[in-house]
Amino acid sequence: MKATKYVLTEKDMPKKWYNIMADMPTPAEPALHPGTGQPAGPEDFAPIFPMNLIEQEVSTERWIDIPDEVLQKLAIWRPSPLFRAHALEKALGTPAKIFYKNEGVSPAGSHKPNTAIAQAYYNKVAGTKKIITETGAGQWGSALSMSCAFFGLECKVYMVKISYNHKPYRRLMMQTWGADCTASPSNETESGRSILANDPDCPGSLGMAISEAVEVAVQDETSKYALGSVLNHVMIHQSIIGLEAMKQMEMAGAYPDVIIGSAGGGSNFAGLAFPYALDKINGKDIDIIAVEPKSCPTMTRGPFAYDFGDTVQKTPMLAMHTLGHNFVPEPIHAGGLRYHGMAPLVSQLILDDIIRPVSVHQTDTFKAGLTFARSEGFISAPECNHAIATTINEALKAKEEGKEKTILFNWSGHGLVDLAAYDSYFQGKLADHDLPQEQIDAALKDIASYPKPKQAT
Ligand SMILES: Cc1ncc(COP(=O)(O)O)c(C=O)c1O
């Protein structure tokens, strides 16, 4: 029998996270204060995040200890298995070896609890009573709801309206874990009311939901905000994916030529890729590919610029690839990939040619998801189908070229709560959106006057 799964024991779990900020060829540029436009200090983040997480956000320590309490909770599903996709390889007739790290085995069904557990823990230690957040598809909101329940914290989630309507079951998961979930934009906040006054039928965006969550979090000292992607500390927490994968690939006697992850804010991709990116920085030849939707082409068509993380411009400004904080993507089903910005660390590594961004059409991703489900069995989250579509492209390219490439991708979550999206696909209701340049130019006008990072594009 051929080996299909590479499984580590709890004893083999990494005890430290990897922080790529210690090894960046070009250091990431600092966040700027939203009011002054000057580099933001730790105290500028203090109204929204606890100091222990702010310290991680700016840390350049290569290795950061994972607290025992966090490891104990992660051990509910970690280490996650690494699979060899024998059946997919056969279905494609490719000489490529395809491996995937299965992050869908967490109770919430995705990679998001890797950072949600850590963030809930650090907030608890810092005395936070309530965490407020936003969510796109509901994966992050459900992960944080569960994590808050574990550590006895209250949790409030603003969920992008289009996803709130598409995905009632994620809302119910949040409720099951004790959180309160509201569709965003809402009438509960000034930000939400101002957005609705302009556009009563607004489908919402992650940028808008972040504005609502931050507005509520800063009103009370014992409340804090949490972000499920984009920020440096999130990338650090997710590195456990890649650190485990490295051990598992070694068990398989393999090393990846190609690494692939879907990228919304960049966290599952970075989690798998960053430990390997260090090898690439040190001279290894690896093609590290971040995949986004063509309808929200932040990395492939957005400039590298300073921009706000949210629509109402309350967050610090980050140097990142962005489509502008007022950009509202088409209501595609991969809600977690509908974000106007990209993690500053991922953005910087794109500029340094360590990461190669690509974009794919929505219908191609569902087609790929079906090929995967009908060979490997697992039904993937729509976000994850972006990684699968690119994996299939790379495997077919290897077939054409007659090359025995090793491909490793991150299976970031299951799609069992996303079956309505599959239904839309089956009924031929899903459209592909080629975003007109004028729409991007219009959204970018809003950031034209902002300070520019040194490597602005
Ligand atoms: C299953 C899944 N994959 C990928 C993403 C994209 O987020 P990130 O780029 O932070 O990994 C999300 C976001 O919600 C998700 O739920």
The ligand as an ORCA input file, in Angstrom:
! r2SCAN-3c Opt
* xyz 0 1
  C     -10.990     28.357      4.268
  C     -10.341     29.682      4.034
  N      -9.254     29.743      3.258
  C      -8.632     30.916      3.021
  C      -9.100     32.109      3.550
  C      -8.392     33.373      3.224
  O      -7.855     34.012      4.337
  P      -6.292     34.080      4.564
  O      -5.715     34.672      3.335
  O      -6.106     34.923      5.754
  O      -5.823     32.686      4.794
  C     -10.226     32.095      4.373
  C     -10.747     33.332      4.968
  O     -11.790     33.413      5.515
  C     -10.860     30.845      4.616
  O     -11.937     30.785      5.383
*
